[in-house]
Amino acid sequence: MRERQPLNYVYFGVLFLFLSVLHVYHVFLIENATGLERFFYSIYALGQCVIEVLILMVIGQFFGRISKLLSHIFIMATFLLFLAHLIDFPLVRIMGMSFWYATDMMLSENLGNFIELIYATHTPMIYWVVAAIAAVMIPFLGILFFRMAHKLSQKNPVYFSVSVVGVTLFTAVFFLSFFDIKVGKVAAPAQTAHFLEALPWKTTLFPPAFSQLEVGQLLKKPSEKDSLAYLKRVNLKGDKKPNIFLFITESLREDFLTPETAPALASFRENNIAFSQAFSASNATHQSWFSIFHSVYPFEWEKRPPKEWKSGSLPLQILKKAGYQVRIYSASRLQFYHMDERLFGNSFADSLLVFEGGENHENDSECIATLINDLSIYQEGNVFIVFLESTHFGYSWPKHESLVQAPNLNYLSLACSNHQIEGVKNRYRNAIHFIDGLFGEFLKKLQSIPGGEEAVVVFTGDHGEEFFEQHHLFHASNLSSMQIHVPLYFRLGAHKNNSRQIASHLDIFPTILDHVLGHPHFAAWFDGESILRPAKKNFAVATRYNGSRSPSEFLIHTGKEHLIARFHDEKTLEIISHRDEKDQPLDIHLDRIKSNFQRPLEMLFRH
């Protein structure tokens, strides 16, 4: 007869307690939830924790009988698993992605992109080195903790029983299934995504099936070879070439640009062309930049890698053909996803200045100071592209120039509580106020130089920023209006009137080309269109961050209602949500979606 094995109930009990508190607490952090919804998902979280710990208990006992080495490997794996749950909590709260999704995304990155992502967090590199060392040491600490717990368990031993554990596991699964089927019909809300994110498994046992819509394949764009061959044959030389200024500011949300926080930008918006609804191409920097400069949807991201698509931005190539010089002033790191090559090709930029080494506000100050100094030198026929970084999360400004009082950021406390969010918003307001001051200095200088009145000035943000309005923080987490509504302002000489209500990043360069060349040349190359012409689309598309891969999830906005979907395969969409003009969820009916979004779907997909 085989000797009975004592159960390390202290170890598994502590892990169960830890998991339960973590996930139930996450459920209760979700704002605007009913008591019934919190009850349902709290019980569901507890049930999943019970099942997970019981399964691990069975596996651990099995490995313990086979081999001591396998047992130690299993202990390290369980400790890492529960640490993954711990890391998952702030990741989901802030970024809207699970630990496993983030891991898969990181594994798809090359080393260079991974390092750039680390730089993008604005966390000192020494912290990452310490974290890496800790990640190596933690599994061994897990073995130590297991042994200590084992000694405590032996003082009042409980022996493992296959029948008891089996019955308990079956009961837990049966209860959770019954609870899901019976109570879920009443308690589960129509929009479940933020609740599912709080669960250990990110799903229920019987998740609702997404409605699917057959749409055909995405429409193809002309190849780089064909485009450049055609451009080579066209004569675009003109007599007058007003300077063009394009400002792209990190993480800038339209509704924060008030006369109090951003007086220069508010005045610029009031006196020039702006839109009631302007959309970023993506909720992440690299794909928004890509779509701004290529004027195509981010779906084309993987189709134009810099090693194959070597000419960079076609709109900039057109302006070069027309006699313009391209000058770049960047306080942002252009190595991020090789954006320097993706946007500006191998060599066509006439000057490229990158300002880094100081704090973001210091780099921005130097960037604008250099631009202002150069205005007197380059008075005609230049495209000035300016990237500003102070409003990136963390938010940077000279502390003696604070508009409002703001605390230091503590990411852990932000993940654990919503109470400090107003302080975070104040940091953001201070950074916006600083950027606004720099832009005001530029406008003042521009007015004083020859050609300043005729100069084209475009100002936008690469994406917006969220502060838990829809359960997440910062950006790159979901397609909420806070993350994709951006300022988009045009100063186009005598053109002041604008009848459009909706525009997007993709319209920037088609509009600039139309204005300076006098005709919407090459319109077939682009997904955007000139705002100076009657609108053909009257809708905008924004995509969700997907690392170095082309986006899978996207939003179509008609100005009144919007649809969020993801690709199930090349020809089929899964419908995630349909919302009205007040951002309230609508029941998903495919016939209504086909009717209300007929024009966008016809222009996006080849049926």
C-alpha positions in Angstrom: 0.0 0.0 0.0 1.3 3.4 -1.0 2.2 5.8 1.8 -0.2 8.7 2.1 1.2 12.1 1.1 0.8 15.0 3.4 -0.8 18.0 1.7 0.9 21.4 1.9 -2.3 23.1 2.6 -0.6 26.2 4.0 1.1 26.9 0.7 -2.0 26.3 -1.5 -4.2 28.1 1.1 -2.0 31.2 1.0 -2.0 31.2 -2.8 -5.8 30.8 -2.9 -6.3 33.6 -0.4 -3.9 35.8 -2.4 -5.7 35.1 -5.7 -9.1 35.6 -4.3 -8.4 38.9 -2.6 -6.6 40.2 -5.8 -9.4 39.4 -8.2 -12.4 40.2 -6.0 -10.7 43.6 -5.2 -10.3 44.1 -9.0 -14.0 43.5 -9.5 -14.9 46.1 -6.8 -12.6 48.7 -8.4 -14.8 48.7 -11.5 -16.8 51.9 -11.4 -20.5 52.4 -12.3 -21.2 48.7 -11.6 -24.4 47.5 -9.8 -24.3 45.5 -6.6 -25.7 42.4 -8.5 -22.9 42.7 -11.1 -20.3 42.9 -8.4 -21.8 39.9 -6.6 -21.9 37.8 -9.8 -18.3 38.4 -10.8 -16.9 38.2 -7.3 -18.5 34.8 -6.9 -17.2 33.8 -10.3 -13.7 35.0 -9.5 -13.7 33.0 -6.2 -15.0 29.9 -8.1 -12.2 30.1 -10.7 -9.6 30.6 -7.9 -10.9 27.4 -6.2 -10.7 25.4 -9.4 -7.3 26.7 -10.4 -5.8 25.9 -7.0 -7.4 22.5 -6.8 -6.0 21.6 -10.2 -2.5 22.8 -9.2 -2.8 20.8 -6.0 -3.5 17.6 -8.0 -0.7 18.2 -10.4 1.7 18.9 -7.5 0.9 15.7 -5.7 1.3 13.7 -9.0 4.8 15.2 -9.7 5.8 14.8 -6.0 5.3 11.0 -6.3 7.3 10.8 -9.6 10.4 12.9 -9.0 11.8 15.4 -6.6 13.2 17.4 -9.6 9.8 17.6 -11.3 8.3 18.6 -7.9 10.8 21.5 -7.6 10.1 22.6 -11.2 6.4 22.5 -10.6 6.8 24.6 -7.4 8.7 27.2 -9.3 6.1 27.2 -12.1 3.2 27.7 -9.6 5.0 30.5 -7.9 5.6 32.2 -11.3 2.0 31.6 -12.2 0.7 33.4 -9.2 3.2 36.2 -9.8 1.8 36.4 -13.3 -1.6 37.0 -11.7 0.0 39.8 -9.6 1.5 41.5 -12.6 -1.7 40.9 -14.6 -3.6 43.2 -12.1 -1.9 46.5 -12.9 -1.4 45.5 -16.6 -5.2 45.1 -17.0 -6.1 48.1 -15.0 -3.7 50.4 -16.8 -3.1 48.9 -20.2 -6.2 46.8 -20.7 -4.1 43.7 -21.6 -3.6 40.5 -19.7 -0.2 39.2 -18.7 -0.4 36.5 -21.3 -1.4 38.8 -24.1 1.5 41.2 -23.1 3.9 38.3 -23.0 2.8 37.1 -26.4 3.2 40.6 -27.7 6.7 41.0 -26.2 7.8 37.7 -27.7 6.8 38.9 -31.1 9.1 41.9 -30.8 12.8 42.0 -31.8 15.4 43.0 -29.3 15.6 46.6 -30.6 11.9 47.2 -30.4 11.8 45.7 -26.9 14.5 48.1 -25.7 12.6 51.0 -27.3 9.4 49.9 -25.5 11.4 50.0 -22.2 12.6 53.5 -23.0 9.0 54.5 -23.8 7.9 53.7 -20.2 10.3 56.5 -19.0 11.4 54.2 -16.2 15.1 54.3 -15.3 17.0 51.3 -16.9 18.4 50.3 -13.5 14.9 49.4 -12.4 14.5 47.1 -15.3 17.8 45.4 -14.5 16.8 44.9 -10.9 13.4 43.5 -12.1 15.2 41.1 -14.4 17.4 39.8 -11.6 14.4 39.5 -9.3 12.5 37.5 -12.0 15.4 35.0 -12.0 15.6 34.8 -8.2 11.9 34.6 -7.5 11.3 30.9 -8.5 14.0 29.9 -6.0 12.3 32.0 -3.3 9.1 30.0 -4.3 10.8 26.8 -3.3 11.9 28.3 0.0 8.4 29.5 0.7 7.0 26.1 -0.2 9.3 24.3 2.3 8.5 26.8 5.1 4.8 26.3 4.4 5.3 22.5 4.3 6.9 22.5 7.8 3.9 24.5 9.1 1.5 22.1 7.5 3.2 19.1 9.1 2.4 20.4 12.6 -1.3 19.5 11.9 -1.0 17.2 8.9 -3.8 16.8 6.4 -3.4 14.0 3.9 -4.1 14.2 0.2 -7.2 12.3 -0.9 -8.0 11.8 -4.5 -11.6 11.2 -3.8 -12.1 14.3 -1.7 -10.2 16.6 -4.0 -12.0 15.0 -7.0 -15.4 15.5 -5.5 -14.5 19.1 -4.5 -13.3 19.9 -7.9 -16.4 18.4 -9.6 -18.6 20.3 -7.2 -16.8 23.6 -7.9 -17.1 23.2 -11.7 -20.7 22.1 -11.4 -21.6 25.0 -9.2 -19.8 27.6 -11.4 -21.5 26.2 -14.5 -25.0 26.3 -12.9 -24.3 29.8 -11.5 -23.2 31.0 -14.9 -26.2 29.6 -16.7 -28.9 30.6 -14.2 -27.6 33.8 -12.5 -25.6 35.1 -15.4 -28.8 35.7 -17.4 -29.9 38.3 -14.8 -26.6 39.6 -13.4 -24.2 39.7 -16.3 -24.2 43.1 -18.1 -24.5 43.5 -21.8 -21.0 45.0 -22.0 -18.9 42.5 -20.1 -15.3 43.2 -21.2 -14.1 45.1 -18.2 -15.6 42.5 -15.8 -14.1 39.6 -17.7 -10.7 41.3 -17.5 -10.9 41.1 -13.7 -11.4 37.3 -13.7 -8.5 35.0 -13.3 -9.2 33.3 -16.6 -10.5 36.4 -18.5 -13.6 34.5 -19.5 -16.5 32.6 -18.1 -17.2 29.0 -18.7 -20.0 29.8 -21.2 -18.9 33.1 -22.8 -21.4 34.7 -25.2 -20.5 34.1 -28.9 -19.6 37.2 -30.9 -21.8 37.9 -33.9 -19.8 37.5 -37.1 -20.1 39.6 -40.3 -18.7 38.5 -43.7 -17.1 41.6 -45.3 -14.5 40.4 -47.8 -10.8 41.3 -47.9 -9.3 44.7 -47.3 -8.9 46.8 -50.4 -5.3 46.8 -51.7 -3.2 49.9 -52.3 -0.8 50.6 -55.2 2.7 49.1 -54.8 5.7 51.3 -53.9 7.2 50.5 -57.3 4.1 51.6 -59.2 3.6 54.7 -57.1 7.2 56.0 -57.5 7.2 55.2 -61.2 4.1 57.3 -61.7 5.4 60.1 -59.5 8.6 60.2 -61.6 6.6 61.1 -64.7 4.5 63.9 -63.1 5.6 67.5 -63.2 4.7 69.2 -59.9 7.0 72.3 -59.9 5.2 75.4 -58.7 6.1 79.1 -58.5 5.1 79.5 -54.8 5.8 77.1 -52.0 4.6 78.3 -48.6 6.3 76.7 -45.7 4.5 73.8 -44.1 4.6 73.1 -40.3 3.2 69.9 -38.9 3.2 69.5 -35.1 2.5 66.1 -33.6 2.2 66.1 -29.8 2.3 62.9 -27.7 -1.0 61.8 -26.0 -3.0 64.9 -26.5 -6.7 64.8 -25.8 -9.0 67.4 -27.3 -11.3 68.1 -24.4 -8.4 69.1 -22.2 -7.4 72.0 -24.4 -9.4 74.7 -22.6 -8.7 78.4 -22.7 -7.5 78.2 -19.1 -5.1 75.2 -19.7 -4.1 75.9 -23.3 -4.9 79.5 -24.3 -2.7 79.6 -27.4 -4.1 76.3 -28.8 -7.7 77.3 -27.9 -7.2 80.6 -29.8 -5.6 78.8 -32.8 -8.6 76.4 -32.9 -11.1 79.2 -32.8 -9.5 81.2 -35.6 -8.7 78.4 -38.0 -10.1 75.1 -39.2 -11.1 72.6 -36.5 -13.7 69.8 -36.2 -16.3 68.7 -33.7 -15.0 65.2 -34.0 -11.4 64.5 -35.0 -10.0 61.0 -34.7 -6.5 59.5 -34.4 -5.7 56.6 -36.7 -4.8 54.5 -33.6 -4.7 54.6 -29.8 -0.9 54.0 -30.1 1.9 56.3 -31.3 3.7 54.2 -33.9 0.6 53.3 -36.0 -0.8 56.8 -35.7 2.4 58.3 -37.0 2.4 55.6 -39.8 -1.1 56.6 -40.9 -0.4 60.3 -40.7 2.6 60.1 -43.0 1.4 57.4 -45.4 -2.3 58.5 -45.3 -3.4 54.8 -45.2 -5.1 52.9 -42.5 -2.8 51.1 -40.0 -4.0 47.8 -41.5 -1.1 48.4 -44.0 1.5 48.4 -41.2 3.0 45.0 -41.9 2.7 45.5 -45.7 5.2 48.4 -45.6 8.2 47.2 -43.5 11.2 49.6 -43.9 13.4 46.8 -45.4 10.9 46.4 -48.3 9.2 49.8 -48.5 12.3 51.9 -48.6 10.9 55.3 -49.8 9.1 56.2 -46.6 6.1 58.5 -46.8 4.6 58.9 -50.3 3.1 62.3 -49.4 6.5 63.6 -48.4 7.9 62.1 -51.7 5.3 64.1 -53.6 6.3 67.3 -51.7 10.0 66.6 -52.5 9.1 66.2 -56.1 7.3 69.6 -56.0 10.5 71.2 -54.7 10.1 71.1 -51.0 12.8 70.3 -48.5 11.9 68.1 -45.4 13.2 69.2 -42.0 12.5 67.1 -38.9 12.7 68.3 -35.3 12.0 65.6 -32.8 11.9 65.3 -29.0 10.6 61.8 -29.5 12.7 58.7 -30.1 12.4 57.9 -33.8 14.1 54.5 -33.4 10.8 53.3 -31.9 9.7 50.5 -34.4 12.2 52.0 -36.9 9.9 55.0 -37.4 12.6 57.1 -38.8 12.9 54.6 -41.8 9.2 54.0 -42.0 8.4 57.7 -42.3 11.4 59.3 -43.9 12.9 56.5 -45.9 16.6 55.9 -46.1 17.9 59.4 -46.9 15.3 61.9 -48.3 15.1 64.1 -45.1 17.2 67.2 -45.7 17.8 67.6 -42.0 16.9 65.5 -39.0 17.5 66.8 -35.5 16.6 64.6 -32.5 16.6 66.2 -29.0 17.1 63.7 -26.2 19.2 63.4 -23.1 17.2 65.7 -20.8 13.7 65.5 -19.3 10.9 65.6 -21.9 10.1 69.3 -21.3 13.8 70.2 -21.7 14.0 68.3 -25.0 10.8 70.0 -26.2 12.1 73.4 -25.2 15.3 72.8 -27.1 13.4 71.5 -30.1 11.1 74.6 -30.4 14.0 77.0 -29.7 15.9 75.4 -32.6 12.9 75.6 -34.9 12.3 79.2 -34.0 15.9 80.1 -34.7 15.7 78.3 -38.1 12.5 80.2 -39.2 14.6 83.2 -40.4 16.8 80.9 -42.4 14.3 78.8 -44.3 11.6 81.1 -45.4 10.0 79.2 -48.3 9.7 75.7 -49.7 10.2 73.7 -46.5 8.2 71.0 -44.6 8.9 71.3 -40.9 7.9 68.3 -38.9 7.9 68.7 -35.2 7.4 65.9 -32.6 6.8 66.9 -29.0 6.9 64.6 -26.0 6.1 66.4 -22.7 2.5 65.1 -22.6 3.7 61.5 -22.6 2.5 59.6 -19.5 4.6 60.6 -16.6 4.0 64.1 -17.9 6.9 66.6 -17.9 7.0 70.3 -17.3 9.2 72.8 -15.4 7.9 72.6 -11.8 8.2 76.4 -11.3 5.8 76.8 -14.2 3.0 74.6 -12.8 -0.5 75.7 -13.7 -2.1 73.6 -10.9 -0.7 71.6 -8.0 0.1 68.1 -9.0 1.6 65.1 -7.1 4.3 62.6 -8.2 3.1 59.6 -10.0 2.9 56.2 -8.2 1.8 53.6 -10.8 1.1 50.9 -8.1 -1.2 53.1 -6.2 -2.9 54.1 -9.4 -3.6 50.5 -10.2 -5.0 49.8 -6.8 -7.2 52.9 -6.4 -9.1 55.5 -8.5 -8.9 58.2 -5.8 -5.7 59.8 -7.0 -6.8 60.3 -10.6 -7.4 64.0 -10.2 -3.8 64.5 -9.3 -2.8 62.6 -12.4 -5.0 64.9 -14.5 -3.4 67.9 -13.0 0.0 66.6 -14.0 -1.4 66.2 -17.5 -2.8 69.8 -17.5 0.6 71.2 -16.5 2.3 69.3 -19.3 -0.3 70.6 -21.8 0.1 74.1 -20.5 3.8 73.9 -21.1 3.4 72.6 -24.6 0.8 75.3 -25.3 3.4 77.9 -24.2 5.9 76.5 -26.7 3.4 76.5 -29.5 2.5 80.1 -28.6 6.1 81.2 -28.9 6.3 79.6 -32.3 3.2 81.3 -33.6 4.4 84.7 -32.3 7.7 84.2 -34.1 6.0 83.0 -37.3 3.9 86.1 -37.5 7.0 88.3 -37.5 8.9 86.7 -40.5 8.4 87.0 -44.2 5.9 84.3 -45.5 4.6 83.7 -42.0 1.0 84.7 -42.9 0.9 82.3 -45.9 2.5 79.3 -44.0 0.5 76.2 -43.5 0.3 75.1 -39.9 -1.2 71.8 -38.8 -1.4 70.8 -35.1 -2.5 67.4 -33.8 -1.9 64.7 -31.1 -0.9 61.2 -32.0 -3.7 59.8 -29.8 -5.7 60.7 -26.7 -5.4 59.8 -23.1 -7.8 58.1 -20.7 -8.2 58.6 -16.9 -10.4 55.6 -15.9 -13.5 57.0 -17.7 -13.9 53.6 -19.3 -11.9 51.6 -16.8 -8.4 52.1 -18.1 -5.6 54.6 -17.8 -3.4 56.4 -20.3 -3.7 54.9 -23.8 -3.2 51.8 -26.0 -5.8 49.9 -24.0 -9.1 50.4 -25.7 -10.9 52.4 -28.3 -12.7 54.8 -26.0 -13.4 58.3 -27.2 -10.9 59.6 -24.6 -8.1 57.6 -26.3 -8.9 58.5 -30.0 -10.4 62.0 -30.0 -7.5 64.4 -30.7 -7.0 68.0 -31.6 -6.7 68.4 -35.4 -6.3 72.1 -36.4 -5.4 73.5 -39.8 -4.3 77.0 -40.8 -4.5 77.1 -44.6 -4.0 80.7 -45.6 -7.3 82.3 -46.6 -9.2 79.0 -46.1 -11.3 79.5 -42.9 -14.6 77.8 -43.6 -15.2 74.2 -42.8 -18.5 72.3 -43.3 -17.1 69.0 -42.1 -17.9 67.6 -38.7 -15.6 64.6 -38.8 -11.9 64.2 -39.8 -9.0 62.1 -39.0 -5.2 61.8 -39.1 -5.4 60.4 -42.6 -6.7 63.6 -44.0 -3.7 65.7 -43.0 -1.4 65.2 -46.0 -4.2 64.9 -48.7 -5.3 68.4 -47.4 -1.8 69.8 -47.4 -1.1 68.5 -50.9 -4.4 69.9 -52.2 -3.7 73.3 -50.7 -0.1 73.7 -51.9 -0.5 72.0 -55.3 -4.0 73.3 -56.1 -5.5 69.8 -56.9 -6.1 66.6 -55.0 -3.4 64.7 -56.8 -2.8 61.0 -56.1 -6.1 60.6 -54.2 -6.3 56.9 -55.2 -3.1 56.3 -53.2 -4.6 57.4 -49.9 -7.3 56.4 -47.5 -7.6 60.0 -46.3 -9.1 62.9 -48.3 -8.7 66.6 -48.6 -10.9 68.6 -46.2 -11.0 71.3 -48.9 -13.2 69.1 -51.1 -16.7 67.7 -50.6 -16.6 64.7 -48.3 -16.8 61.3 -49.9 -16.4 59.2 -46.8 -18.0 60.9 -43.7 -16.5 58.3 -41.4 -13.3 57.6 -39.5 -11.4 54.5 -38.7 -9.2 54.1 -35.5 -7.3 50.9 -34.6 -6.2 49.4 -31.3 -2.6 48.9 -30.3 -1.3 45.4 -31.3 2.5 45.7 -30.7 4.6 45.3 -33.8 1.8 43.5 -35.7 -0.9 45.0 -37.8 -4.0 45.9 -35.8 -6.7 43.3 -35.4 -9.3 45.4 -33.5 -10.7 48.7 -34.9 -13.5 51.2 -34.7 -15.6 52.8 -37.4 -17.2 56.1 -36.5 -19.8 57.8 -38.6 -20.1 60.9 -36.5 -23.3 59.6 -34.8 -22.7 56.0 -34.0 -19.7 53.7 -33.9 -18.9 50.1 -34.4 -16.0 48.2 -32.7 -15.0 44.9 -34.4 -12.0 42.6 -34.7 -10.8 40.3 -37.5 -11.9 36.7 -37.0 -10.1 35.9 -40.3 -9.2 37.8 -43.5 -12.8 38.0 -44.6 -14.9 37.9 -41.4 -15.4 40.3 -38.5 -16.4 39.7 -34.9 -18.6 42.5 -33.7 -17.6 43.6 -30.3 -19.9 46.5 -29.7 -22.3 49.0 -31.4 -22.9 52.3 -29.7 -25.1 55.3 -30.3 -24.1 59.0 -30.5 -24.3 59.3 -26.7 -21.8 56.3 -26.4 -24.5 54.1 -25.0 -24.4 50.4 -26.0 -26.9 49.1 -28.6 -28.1 45.5 -29.1 -26.1 43.9 -31.9 -28.3 43.2 -35.0 -26.3 42.4 -38.1 -28.9 43.7 -40.5 -28.9 47.1 -38.8 -25.1 47.2 -38.8 -25.0 46.4 -42.5 -27.4 49.2 -43.2 -26.0 51.9 -40.9 -22.3 51.1 -41.8 -22.9 50.2 -45.5 -20.7 53.0 -46.9 -17.7 52.4 -44.6 -17.8 48.7 -45.2 -18.0 49.1 -49.0 -15.0 51.5 -49.0 -12.9 49.4 -46.7 -13.5 45.9 -48.0 -13.6 44.2 -51.4 -16.7 42.0 -51.5 
